Amino acid sequence: MEKKLNELSAVELGKKISVGEVSVKEALDASFAAIDEKDGEIHAYLELSREKAYERAEDIQKRISDGSLKHPLAGVPVAIKDNMCTEGIKTTCASKILYNFVPTFSSTAVENLEEAGAIVIGKTNMDEFAMGSTTETSAFGVTKNPRNTAHVPGGSSGGSAAAVAADECSCALGSDTGGSIRQPAGYCGVVGMKPTYGTVSRYGLIAYGSSLDQIGPITKDVTDTAVMLETISSYDKKDSTSVDRDDTNFTSALIEDVAGMKIGVPRDYFGEGLDPEVSAAVKKAADDLKAAGAIVEEFDLSLVKYAIPAYYTIADAEASSNLERFDGIKYGYRAEDFKDLHDLYKKTRSEGFGPEVQRRIMLGSFVLSSGYYDAYYLKALKVKALIKKAFDDAFSKYDMILGPVAPTTAPELGKSLSDPLSMYLGDIYTISVNLAGLPGICLPCGRDSKGLPIGLQLIGDCFKDSTLIQAAYTYEKIRGDFA
């Protein structure tokens, strides 16, 4: 059966647009029709930009027709996570405290997409300020998993993953602080990649944990991931952590070949707490890559159990600093009844921030406070260095590491928020990647007995993004279509 326009991958749709088989307007029509049909239940989007998208479509169509615009994503509808600034489009971080914020500029990653001719159609729902793993901490309602609407889509980029999985856009941008691209991609059965730290500019990304945050693509297949990552990667003087790389031709890694690649499988990732169905599917994926010529070995990756406390100490400390700018004075929500400036700050932040954000700000302020800085924050930084060294040792033997992206498939709605610690533990396989600044990619490798997708995660050494894309592309060809 022939796919509908909104069901095509971004590259497939871009090809049809480039040869005149489909107009840019028709591509937008297909995405907006899918949104109108499905998003009332799924709630992947917080804000749509129909008028602006159609205005831009006219210009893009002219440039494609006259041959001046030839990028693979030209005319393709994309969605943007709502923590990336978009000029003239509301950007709220899914928080009451930014309910009316309209930026006067766009983030560099969004500018790069638009320069390529992609068309932003809307902003996607997320956990408030990217703090959460289920997209249930949003101040504007929960997002549901399109594969089974009784379950969460993951988080914090759950809206972007759900929009791609529901064919409501061709591809999307997410941000990953501790797994927030890879985990929802795994839960929704799509592809998500967190690139090496510094590859994609963070300028215009509203910060959660500055040393951990990274923007990346969420797509329908690995080819789209490579094209999107190549498009958004750039050196940016406006971002002090941006890296000037000369190896961002990621589409050249779309090669079906893993012969001789050494893949390490950590025994630590397959212990207590891992769902047996997830374990079986991931191990089968390892066997498939081995059958294709890869050298697959088990090994011990130490310090895994220390990653969660180290991550939440560092991330929350950075969050407490980054979020102090939201005070009700310059922009966003402001409390109405207050006695003095101090009371205004207190009431604005108490009313504007949700409980999960307040919890993390308080924890972050505590670990940075006098008397506790050495005991908690400094110790977490030392553990972070040890985790990086453990990965360095592993990558001296292996080209990449293979494992699950989460201990289980997507939980049911409402079950995670009642136990925050359990939600934090769900990030056990993803957060070390952010602590060490490594690239990681997630793609579906099967389904559990409920029909929910199971995510396979590949982790590479710094700046080895292309190696991951090649291995993921090869596995995708072995696996076949994942509908």
C-alpha positions as CSV (number, residue, x, y, z in Angstrom):
1,M,0.0,0.0,0.0
2,E,1.3,3.4,-1.0
3,K,2.2,5.7,2.0
4,K,0.3,8.9,2.5
5,L,2.4,12.1,2.3
6,N,2.5,12.6,6.1
7,E,3.7,9.0,6.5
8,L,6.8,9.4,4.3
9,S,10.2,9.9,5.9
10,A,11.6,13.4,5.6
11,V,14.0,12.5,2.9
12,E,11.4,10.6,0.9
13,L,9.0,13.6,1.1
14,G,11.8,16.0,0.2
15,K,12.6,14.0,-2.9
16,K,9.0,14.2,-4.1
17,I,8.9,17.9,-3.5
18,S,12.3,18.5,-5.3
19,V,11.1,16.8,-8.5
20,G,7.7,18.5,-8.5
21,E,5.7,15.4,-7.7
22,V,4.4,17.1,-4.6
23,S,4.1,20.8,-3.7
24,V,5.3,22.3,-0.4
25,K,1.7,23.3,0.3
26,E,0.5,19.7,-0.2
27,A,3.1,18.5,2.2
28,L,1.9,21.1,4.8
29,D,-1.7,20.2,4.2
30,A,-0.9,16.5,4.9
31,S,0.8,17.3,8.3
32,F,-1.9,19.7,9.5
33,A,-4.6,17.3,8.5
34,A,-3.0,14.6,10.6
35,I,-2.7,17.0,13.5
36,D,-6.3,18.0,13.2
37,E,-7.3,14.4,13.1
38,K,-5.1,12.9,15.9
39,D,-3.7,15.6,18.1
40,G,-6.9,16.2,20.1
41,E,-6.1,12.9,21.8
42,I,-2.3,12.7,21.6
43,H,-1.6,16.4,22.5
44,A,1.9,16.4,20.9
45,Y,1.7,20.1,20.1
46,L,1.4,23.2,22.4
47,E,1.5,25.7,19.6
48,L,0.9,25.6,15.8
49,S,2.2,28.1,13.3
50,R,-0.1,27.5,10.3
51,E,-0.2,31.0,8.9
52,K,3.5,31.5,9.1
53,A,4.2,28.0,7.7
54,Y,2.0,28.6,4.6
55,E,3.5,32.1,4.0
56,R,7.0,30.5,4.1
57,A,5.9,27.7,1.9
58,E,5.3,30.1,-1.0
59,D,8.9,31.4,-0.8
60,I,10.4,27.9,-0.4
61,Q,8.3,26.6,-3.4
62,K,9.6,29.4,-5.6
63,R,13.2,28.7,-4.6
64,I,12.8,25.0,-5.2
65,S,11.2,25.6,-8.6
66,D,13.9,27.9,-9.8
67,G,16.7,25.5,-8.6
68,S,18.2,27.8,-6.0
69,L,17.2,25.6,-3.1
70,K,18.2,21.9,-3.3
71,H,18.6,20.7,0.3
72,P,17.0,17.3,1.0
73,L,14.8,18.9,3.7
74,A,13.5,21.8,1.5
75,G,9.8,22.1,2.0
76,V,9.6,19.4,4.7
77,P,7.4,20.1,7.7
78,V,9.3,19.9,11.0
79,A,8.3,20.3,14.7
80,I,10.4,22.0,17.4
81,K,10.5,21.1,21.1
82,D,9.1,24.0,23.1
83,N,12.4,24.9,24.9
84,M,14.0,26.2,21.7
85,C,13.4,29.8,20.9
86,T,11.5,30.5,17.7
87,E,11.1,34.0,16.5
88,G,7.5,35.2,16.6
89,I,6.2,31.8,17.9
90,K,5.4,31.3,21.6
91,T,8.1,29.4,23.5
92,T,7.0,28.3,27.0
93,C,9.1,25.3,28.1
94,A,5.7,23.8,29.0
95,S,5.7,26.1,32.1
96,K,3.2,28.6,33.4
97,I,6.1,30.9,34.2
98,L,6.7,31.4,30.5
99,Y,3.1,31.1,29.3
100,N,3.2,34.2,27.2
101,F,6.8,34.4,26.1
102,V,7.4,35.1,22.4
103,P,11.1,35.3,21.5
104,T,12.5,37.9,19.2
105,F,15.1,35.5,17.8
106,S,15.4,31.8,16.9
107,S,17.9,29.3,18.2
108,T,20.8,28.5,15.9
109,A,19.6,24.9,15.3
110,V,16.2,26.2,14.2
111,E,17.9,28.8,12.0
112,N,20.0,26.1,10.3
113,L,16.9,24.0,9.6
114,E,15.1,27.0,8.1
115,E,18.1,28.0,6.0
116,A,17.9,24.5,4.5
117,G,14.3,25.2,3.6
118,A,12.5,23.1,6.3
119,I,9.3,24.6,7.5
120,V,8.5,24.9,11.2
121,I,4.9,23.9,11.8
122,G,4.7,24.1,15.5
123,K,6.1,23.6,19.0
124,T,5.8,20.3,20.8
125,N,4.9,19.5,24.4
126,M,7.5,18.5,26.9
127,D,8.1,18.0,30.6
128,E,8.3,21.4,32.2
129,F,11.8,22.9,31.6
130,A,12.8,19.4,30.4
131,M,12.5,18.0,34.0
132,G,10.8,14.6,33.7
133,S,10.8,11.4,31.8
134,T,7.2,11.1,30.8
135,T,5.9,14.5,29.5
136,E,3.5,14.5,32.4
137,T,5.0,17.4,34.2
138,S,3.9,19.9,31.5
139,A,1.8,22.7,32.8
140,F,-0.4,22.4,29.7
141,G,-1.5,18.8,29.9
142,V,0.0,15.3,29.2
143,T,1.0,13.9,25.9
144,K,0.0,10.3,25.1
145,N,2.0,7.6,23.3
146,P,0.6,7.2,19.7
147,R,1.4,3.4,19.8
148,N,-0.9,3.0,22.8
149,T,-2.6,6.1,24.3
150,A,-2.9,4.6,27.7
151,H,0.9,4.9,28.0
152,V,3.3,7.8,28.2
153,P,5.5,8.8,25.2
154,G,8.6,9.3,27.4
155,G,10.3,12.6,28.1
156,S,11.3,15.2,28.2
157,S,11.0,15.4,24.4
158,G,7.8,13.3,24.4
159,G,5.9,15.7,22.3
160,S,8.5,15.6,19.5
161,A,8.7,11.8,19.6
162,A,4.9,11.4,19.7
163,A,4.5,13.9,16.7
164,V,6.9,11.9,14.6
165,A,5.4,8.5,15.6
166,A,1.9,9.7,14.9
167,D,3.0,11.1,11.4
168,E,2.0,14.6,12.5
169,C,5.3,15.9,11.1
170,S,8.2,14.5,9.0
171,C,10.8,15.0,11.7
172,A,11.4,17.0,14.9
173,L,14.0,18.5,17.1
174,G,14.4,17.5,20.7
175,S,16.9,18.2,23.5
176,D,18.7,15.6,25.6
177,T,20.0,16.4,29.1
178,G,20.0,12.8,30.5
179,G,18.3,10.8,27.8
180,S,15.4,13.1,26.8
181,I,15.7,12.4,23.1
182,R,16.7,8.7,23.2
183,Q,14.2,7.5,25.8
184,P,11.0,8.9,24.2
185,A,12.3,7.7,20.8
186,G,12.6,4.3,22.3
187,Y,9.1,4.4,23.9
188,C,7.5,5.7,20.7
189,G,9.3,3.4,18.2
190,V,11.2,6.1,16.3
191,V,14.9,7.1,15.9
192,G,16.5,9.6,18.2
193,M,20.1,10.8,18.5
194,K,22.0,12.8,21.0
195,P,25.2,14.0,19.3
196,T,28.6,14.6,20.8
197,Y,28.4,17.5,23.2
198,G,29.1,20.8,21.4
199,T,28.3,19.5,17.9
200,V,25.0,21.4,17.8
201,S,24.8,24.9,19.1
202,R,22.9,25.4,22.3
203,Y,22.3,29.1,21.5
204,G,18.5,29.7,21.9
205,L,18.0,26.5,23.9
206,I,16.5,27.5,27.2
207,A,18.9,25.8,29.6
208,Y,18.3,23.1,32.1
209,G,21.8,21.7,32.8
210,S,24.2,23.6,30.6
211,S,27.1,21.1,30.8
212,L,24.7,18.3,29.8
213,D,22.1,19.7,27.4
214,Q,22.3,18.9,23.7
215,I,19.9,19.4,20.8
216,G,19.4,16.5,18.4
217,P,17.0,14.9,15.8
218,I,14.0,12.7,16.3
219,T,13.0,11.0,13.0
220,K,11.3,8.0,11.3
221,D,14.5,6.4,10.2
222,V,18.3,6.6,10.4
223,T,18.7,8.2,7.0
224,D,16.6,11.2,8.2
225,T,18.6,11.3,11.4
226,A,21.9,11.7,9.5
227,V,20.4,14.4,7.2
228,M,18.9,16.3,10.1
229,L,22.1,16.1,12.2
230,E,24.2,17.2,9.3
231,T,21.9,20.2,8.8
232,I,21.8,21.4,12.4
233,S,25.5,20.9,13.2
234,S,27.6,24.1,13.0
235,Y,30.2,26.0,14.9
236,D,28.6,28.9,16.6
237,K,30.5,31.8,18.2
238,K,27.3,32.6,20.3
239,D,27.8,29.3,22.2
240,S,31.0,29.0,24.2
241,T,30.7,25.2,24.3
242,S,30.3,24.9,20.5
243,V,32.9,22.7,18.8
244,D,34.3,23.5,15.3
245,R,34.2,20.1,13.6
246,D,35.2,19.3,10.1
247,D,33.7,15.8,10.1
248,T,29.9,16.6,10.1
249,N,29.2,14.9,6.7
250,F,27.0,12.4,8.5
251,T,25.2,11.2,5.4
252,S,28.4,9.7,4.2
253,A,28.0,7.2,7.1
254,L,24.8,5.7,5.6
255,I,26.7,2.5,4.7
256,E,25.4,-1.0,5.3
257,D,28.5,-2.6,6.8
258,V,29.5,-3.5,10.4
259,A,32.1,-6.1,9.4
260,G,35.0,-6.0,11.9
261,M,33.3,-3.4,14.2
262,K,33.9,-4.2,17.8
263,I,30.8,-3.8,20.0
264,G,30.9,-4.1,23.7
265,V,27.8,-5.2,25.7
266,P,28.0,-4.2,29.4
267,R,27.0,-6.9,31.8
268,D,26.0,-4.2,34.2
269,Y,23.1,-3.1,31.8
270,F,21.5,-6.6,32.0
271,G,21.0,-7.1,35.7
272,E,18.2,-6.6,38.1
273,G,15.4,-4.2,37.1
274,L,15.6,-4.9,33.3
275,D,12.4,-6.2,31.8
276,P,13.0,-9.7,30.4
277,E,11.3,-8.8,27.1
278,V,13.5,-5.7,26.7
279,S,16.6,-7.8,27.5
280,A,15.7,-10.5,25.0
281,A,15.0,-8.0,22.2
282,V,18.3,-6.0,22.7
283,K,20.3,-9.2,22.9
284,K,18.8,-10.4,19.7
285,A,19.8,-7.1,18.1
286,A,23.4,-7.8,19.3
287,D,23.2,-11.3,17.7
288,D,21.9,-9.8,14.4
289,L,24.9,-7.4,14.3
290,K,27.2,-10.2,15.1
291,A,25.8,-12.3,12.3
292,A,26.4,-9.3,10.0
293,G,30.1,-9.4,10.8
294,A,30.5,-7.3,14.0
295,I,32.6,-8.6,16.9
296,V,30.3,-8.6,19.9
297,E,31.7,-9.1,23.4
298,E,30.4,-8.7,27.0
299,F,32.4,-6.6,29.4
300,D,32.1,-4.9,32.8
301,L,31.4,-1.1,32.6
302,S,32.0,0.1,36.2
303,L,30.4,2.9,38.1
304,V,26.9,2.5,36.5
305,K,25.2,2.6,39.9
306,Y,26.8,5.9,40.7
307,A,25.6,7.6,37.5
308,I,22.1,8.5,38.7
309,P,23.1,10.3,42.0
310,A,25.9,12.1,40.2
311,Y,23.7,13.2,37.3
312,Y,20.8,14.5,39.5
313,T,23.3,16.4,41.7
314,I,25.0,18.1,38.8
315,A,21.9,18.7,36.7
316,D,19.8,20.1,39.6
317,A,22.7,22.3,40.7
318,E,22.9,23.8,37.2
319,A,19.1,24.1,37.0
320,S,18.9,26.1,40.2
321,S,21.3,28.6,38.7
322,N,19.8,28.6,35.2
323,L,16.2,29.1,36.4
324,E,16.9,32.0,38.8
325,R,16.3,34.4,35.8
326,F,12.6,33.6,35.9
327,D,11.6,36.1,38.6
328,G,8.4,37.8,37.3
329,I,10.3,41.1,36.5
330,K,11.5,40.9,32.9
331,Y,9.1,38.5,31.1
332,G,6.7,35.7,31.7
333,Y,4.3,35.1,34.6
334,R,4.1,37.6,37.4
335,A,2.2,37.1,40.7
336,E,-0.5,39.7,41.2
337,D,-0.6,40.3,45.0
338,F,2.7,40.9,46.7
339,K,4.1,43.1,49.4
340,D,7.6,43.8,48.2
341,L,10.3,42.6,45.8
342,H,11.2,39.6,47.8
343,D,7.5,38.6,48.1
344,L,7.1,39.1,44.3
345,Y,10.0,36.7,43.7
346,K,8.6,34.1,46.1
347,K,5.0,34.1,44.9
348,T,5.9,34.3,41.2
349,R,8.2,31.3,41.4
350,S,5.9,29.3,43.8
351,E,2.9,29.9,41.4
352,G,4.8,29.7,38.1
353,F,6.9,26.6,38.6
354,G,5.4,23.1,38.9
355,P,6.2,20.7,41.7
356,E,8.9,18.7,39.8
357,V,10.8,21.9,38.8
358,Q,10.5,23.3,42.4
359,R,11.8,20.0,43.7
360,R,14.9,20.1,41.5
361,I,15.6,23.8,42.1
362,M,15.5,23.2,45.9
363,L,17.8,20.1,45.6
364,G,20.2,22.0,43.4
365,S,20.3,25.0,45.8
366,F,20.9,22.6,48.7
367,V,23.9,20.8,47.1
368,L,25.5,24.2,46.2
369,S,25.0,25.7,49.6
370,S,27.8,26.4,52.1
371,G,28.6,23.2,54.1
372,Y,27.2,20.8,51.4
373,Y,29.1,21.9,48.3
374,D,32.1,19.6,49.0
375,A,30.0,16.7,50.3
376,Y,27.7,16.6,47.3
377,Y,28.4,18.8,44.3
378,L,32.2,18.4,44.3
379,K,31.9,14.7,44.9
380,A,29.5,14.4,42.0
381,L,32.0,16.2,39.7
382,K,34.7,13.7,40.7
383,V,32.3,10.8,40.0
384,K,31.6,12.4,36.6
385,A,35.3,12.3,35.8
386,L,35.5,8.7,36.9
387,I,32.6,7.8,34.6
388,K,34.3,9.5,31.7
389,K,37.4,7.5,32.4
390,A,35.5,4.2,32.5
391,F,34.1,5.0,29.1
392,D,37.5,6.0,27.8
393,D,38.8,2.6,28.9
394,A,35.9,0.8,27.2
395,F,36.4,2.7,23.9
396,S,40.1,1.7,23.9
397,K,38.8,-1.8,23.2
398,Y,35.4,-1.2,21.5
399,D,34.1,1.0,18.6
400,M,30.7,1.3,20.4
401,I,28.6,0.1,23.3
402,L,25.3,-1.6,22.8
403,G,22.5,-1.8,25.4
404,P,18.8,-1.0,26.2
405,V,17.6,2.6,26.2
406,A,15.3,2.1,29.2
407,P,14.7,-0.8,31.7
408,T,11.1,-1.2,30.5
409,T,8.8,-0.2,27.7
410,A,6.6,2.9,28.1
411,P,4.8,2.9,31.5
412,E,1.1,3.6,31.8
413,L,0.0,7.2,32.2
414,G,-0.1,8.4,35.9
415,K,2.1,5.7,37.3
416,S,5.5,7.5,37.3
417,L,4.7,10.8,38.9
418,S,3.6,9.2,42.1
419,D,7.1,7.9,42.6
420,P,9.8,10.4,41.4
421,L,12.7,8.2,42.5
422,S,11.4,5.4,40.3
423,M,11.1,7.9,37.4
424,Y,14.7,8.9,38.0
425,L,15.9,5.3,38.0
426,G,14.4,4.9,34.5
427,D,17.2,7.0,33.2
428,I,19.9,4.6,34.3
429,Y,21.1,3.6,30.8
430,T,21.1,7.1,29.3
431,I,22.5,9.6,31.7
432,S,26.1,8.4,31.7
433,V,26.2,9.4,28.0
434,N,25.5,13.1,28.9
435,L,27.9,13.1,31.9
436,A,30.7,12.0,29.5
437,G,29.6,14.2,26.6
438,L,29.2,11.1,24.3
439,P,27.0,10.5,21.3
440,G,24.2,8.0,21.5
441,I,21.5,6.8,19.1
442,C,18.2,4.9,19.8
443,L,16.2,3.0,17.3
444,P,13.4,0.4,17.7
445,C,14.5,-3.3,17.9
446,G,11.1,-5.0,18.6
447,R,7.9,-4.9,20.6
448,D,6.9,-6.4,24.0
449,S,3.9,-8.6,24.5
450,K,1.6,-5.5,24.8
451,G,2.8,-4.3,21.4
452,L,4.9,-1.4,22.8
453,P,8.2,-0.6,21.1
454,I,11.5,-1.6,22.6
455,G,14.5,0.7,22.1
456,L,18.1,-0.3,21.2
457,Q,20.8,2.1,22.2
458,L,24.2,2.5,20.7
459,I,26.8,4.6,22.4
460,G,30.0,5.9,20.8
461,D,33.2,7.7,21.8
462,C,33.3,11.5,21.5
463,F,33.1,12.6,17.8
464,K,32.4,9.1,16.6
465,D,28.8,10.0,15.7
466,S,29.3,8.7,12.1
467,T,30.3,5.2,13.4
468,L,27.0,5.1,15.4
469,I,25.0,6.2,12.3
470,Q,26.7,3.5,10.2
471,A,25.9,0.7,12.7
472,A,22.4,1.9,13.3
473,Y,21.7,2.1,9.5
474,T,23.1,-1.4,9.1
475,Y,20.9,-2.8,11.9
476,E,17.9,-1.0,10.5
477,K,18.4,-2.7,7.2
478,I,18.7,-6.1,8.9
479,R,15.6,-5.4,11.0
480,G,13.4,-4.2,8.2
481,D,10.5,-1.8,8.4
482,F,9.2,-0.9,11.8
483,A,5.6,0.1,11.3
